[in-house]
């Protein structure tokens, strides 16, 4: 019998990729706006890593 793919894992991975891309775009827009105002760009937010399991 063949193993079934783990669709929940794939879905979660897609959601995380989508969120990361969205956050990068948001940060890029903020940096562009600050550059237009003559301010230095903000440092990128720290990545908290994977959630802790108990």
N, C-alpha and C positions, 0 to 999 in steps of 0.2 A: 504494500500500500504506500502510495506517495505521500510525502509530508505536505501539509497545507501551508501556504504562505501566511505569515503573520501580518494581516491587513492593518491591525491596530498600530503596529510599529511603523508601518509605511505611512499611515495617515498622520501619526504624531510627527514623524520626520518631515513630512511635507508642511505641516503647520509650523514647525520650528523654523524651517527654511524660509517660509513666507514671512514670518514675524521678523526674522533677522534681516531680510531684504527690506522690509518696510521700515525698520528702525534705522538701517543704514541710509535709506533715502531721506528720512526725516532729519537725521543728523547732517547729511550733506546740505539740505536746504537751510538749516540753521547756520551752518558754516558759511554758506554763500551770502546769506543775509547779513551776518556779522562782518564779512569781508567788505560788503558794499558800504557798511557804516564805518569802515576803517578800524574795526576791532579785531583782535586776534581770535582764531577759532578756538572753541572749547575743546578740552581733551575728551576723547571718547569715553562713554561710561564703562565702568568695570564690569566684566562678564561674571555673573555669579556662579556660573557652571551649572551642572545638573542638580536638580533638587535632591535634598537629603532624604533617604528613606529610613524609617524607624523600624 
